[in-house]
Amino acid sequence: MRALFALLAGALMVAATGCYHDKYDVLGDTKERYNLPPDEPRYNQAETATYRAPPPVKQQETLTSRPRGTPGGPGGF
């Protein structure tokens, strides 16, 4: 009897759930759309700036590169 009751309860739950469908079309169109840039000179013409090399790396001072006679260490004047 319990098995019959469980079977009927399960069937009732499945029937009450029903088939899912998106009533308000929340997901929308799933196709990918490509947007072209506007017809403006900044998009249509090639870049006219020439290549500019990066600035040279600056030499960092370390404790070994200090000239003799200069105070070093924490709190050195």
C-alpha positions in Angstrom: 0.0 0.0 0.0 2.8 2.4 0.8 4.5 1.6 -2.5 1.3 2.5 -4.3 0.9 5.7 -2.4 4.6 6.7 -3.1 4.1 5.9 -6.8 0.9 8.0 -7.0 2.6 10.9 -5.1 5.6 10.7 -7.5 3.3 10.7 -10.5 1.4 13.6 -9.1 4.6 15.6 -8.5 5.8 15.0 -12.1 2.4 15.9 -13.5 2.2 19.1 -11.4 5.7 20.2 -12.5 4.8 20.0 -16.2 7.0 21.1 -19.1 9.2 24.1 -18.6 8.9 26.9 -21.2 10.2 30.4 -21.1 7.0 32.4 -20.8 8.6 35.8 -21.1 11.5 34.9 -23.4 14.1 36.0 -20.9 17.0 34.3 -22.6 16.3 36.1 -25.9 18.0 35.3 -29.2 21.1 33.2 -28.7 22.6 33.8 -32.1 25.8 35.8 -32.1 25.5 39.1 -33.9 28.5 41.1 -35.2 28.5 44.9 -35.0 30.6 46.7 -37.5 32.2 50.0 -36.5 30.7 53.2 -37.7 31.8 54.7 -41.0 34.3 57.2 -39.6 37.8 58.1 -40.6 39.3 57.0 -37.3 38.2 53.5 -38.1 38.7 53.5 -41.9 42.2 55.0 -42.2 45.4 53.3 -41.1 47.3 54.6 -38.2 49.8 57.3 -39.3 52.0 57.4 -36.1 55.4 55.9 -36.5 56.9 53.3 -34.2 58.4 54.8 -31.1 61.0 52.7 -29.2 60.5 52.4 -25.5 62.8 54.6 -23.3 66.0 53.0 -22.1 65.9 51.3 -18.7 67.3 53.5 -16.0 70.1 52.2 -13.9 68.9 51.6 -10.3 71.3 52.5 -7.5 72.1 49.6 -5.2 74.2 49.5 -2.0 77.2 48.4 -4.0 76.9 51.2 -6.6 77.3 54.0 -4.0 80.5 56.0 -4.1 82.8 55.6 -1.2 82.3 58.0 1.7 78.6 58.4 1.4 76.6 57.2 4.4 74.5 54.1 3.7 72.1 51.9 5.6 68.8 52.8 7.2 68.5 56.4 8.2 71.7 57.5 6.5 72.0 61.2 5.9 
